Amino acid sequence: MPMIAETLAAVAAINLASFAAFGLDKRRARTGGRRIAESTLLLMALAGGTPGAFAGRRAFRHKTRKQPFVARLYAVAALQIAAAMAAAWWLTRQG
């Protein structure tokens, strides 16, 4: 059970960090500060922070019209869904 709790804590942390990164980048965009690279935002999503990234996009209305970025974020989400489905299939085959 401790491994499940640690995993859930890690997933929550990366999602919180991803959400916060979108807010911080939006603030920096408005104030002319140093921006967070799109590649960093996408890597955070790829590391498990996709829900936080989508929530941050919506909450801060950030990166909503940058079509290449939006397409890449959806590709990350699709990849994660496919990986989760493959893992579920593999786990049901073990026995």
C-alpha positions as CSV (number, residue, x, y, z in Angstrom):
1,M,0.0,0.0,0.0
2,P,2.8,2.5,0.7
3,M,3.9,2.3,-3.0
4,I,0.4,3.3,-4.1
5,A,0.4,6.3,-1.7
6,E,3.8,7.4,-3.0
7,T,2.7,7.1,-6.6
8,L,-0.4,9.1,-6.0
9,A,1.6,11.8,-4.1
10,A,4.0,12.0,-7.1
11,V,1.2,12.3,-9.6
12,A,-0.5,15.0,-7.5
13,A,2.8,16.9,-7.2
14,I,3.6,16.9,-10.9
15,N,0.0,17.9,-11.7
16,L,0.1,20.8,-9.2
17,A,3.5,21.8,-10.6
18,S,2.2,21.7,-14.1
19,F,-0.8,23.8,-13.2
20,A,1.3,26.3,-11.4
21,A,3.8,26.5,-14.3
22,F,1.0,27.6,-16.6
23,G,-0.1,30.2,-14.2
24,L,3.4,31.5,-13.7
25,D,4.1,31.5,-17.5
26,K,0.9,33.5,-18.0
27,R,1.9,36.0,-15.4
28,R,5.3,36.4,-17.0
29,A,3.8,36.8,-20.4
30,R,1.7,39.7,-19.1
31,T,4.6,41.4,-17.2
32,G,7.3,40.8,-19.8
33,G,9.3,38.4,-17.6
34,R,11.3,35.4,-18.6
35,R,9.0,32.8,-20.0
36,I,8.8,29.1,-19.3
37,A,9.8,27.2,-22.5
38,E,7.0,25.3,-24.2
39,S,9.2,22.2,-24.2
40,T,9.3,22.4,-20.4
41,L,5.5,22.7,-20.1
42,L,5.2,19.7,-22.5
43,L,7.7,17.7,-20.5
44,M,5.8,18.3,-17.3
45,A,2.7,17.0,-19.0
46,L,4.6,14.0,-20.4
47,A,5.9,13.3,-16.9
48,G,2.3,12.8,-15.8
49,G,1.0,16.3,-15.4
50,T,-1.4,16.3,-18.3
51,P,-4.5,16.9,-16.2
52,G,-2.7,19.8,-14.5
53,A,-1.7,21.2,-17.9
54,F,-5.2,21.1,-19.2
55,A,-6.6,22.6,-16.0
56,G,-3.9,25.4,-16.1
57,R,-4.7,26.2,-19.8
58,R,-8.3,26.6,-18.9
59,A,-8.0,28.4,-15.6
60,F,-5.4,30.9,-16.8
61,R,-6.6,31.0,-20.5
62,H,-3.0,30.4,-21.5
63,K,-1.7,28.7,-24.6
64,T,-5.2,28.3,-25.9
65,R,-4.6,29.7,-29.4
66,K,-1.0,28.4,-30.0
67,Q,-2.0,25.6,-32.4
68,P,1.3,23.8,-32.6
69,F,1.5,23.7,-28.7
70,V,-2.1,22.6,-28.4
71,A,-1.6,19.8,-30.9
72,R,1.5,18.6,-29.1
73,L,-0.3,18.7,-25.7
74,Y,-3.1,16.6,-27.2
75,A,-0.6,14.2,-28.7
76,V,1.0,13.8,-25.2
77,A,-2.5,13.0,-23.8
78,A,-3.2,10.5,-26.5
79,L,0.1,8.8,-25.9
80,Q,-0.6,8.5,-22.2
81,I,-4.1,7.1,-22.8
82,A,-2.6,4.6,-25.3
83,A,0.1,3.6,-22.8
84,A,-2.5,3.2,-20.0
85,M,-4.7,1.0,-22.2
86,A,-1.7,-1.1,-23.2
87,A,-0.6,-1.5,-19.5
88,A,-4.2,-2.4,-18.5
89,W,-4.3,-5.0,-21.3
90,W,-1.0,-6.4,-20.4
91,L,-1.9,-6.6,-16.7
92,T,-5.1,-8.5,-17.5
93,R,-3.1,-11.0,-19.5
94,Q,-0.8,-11.8,-16.6
95,G,-2.0,-14.6,-14.6
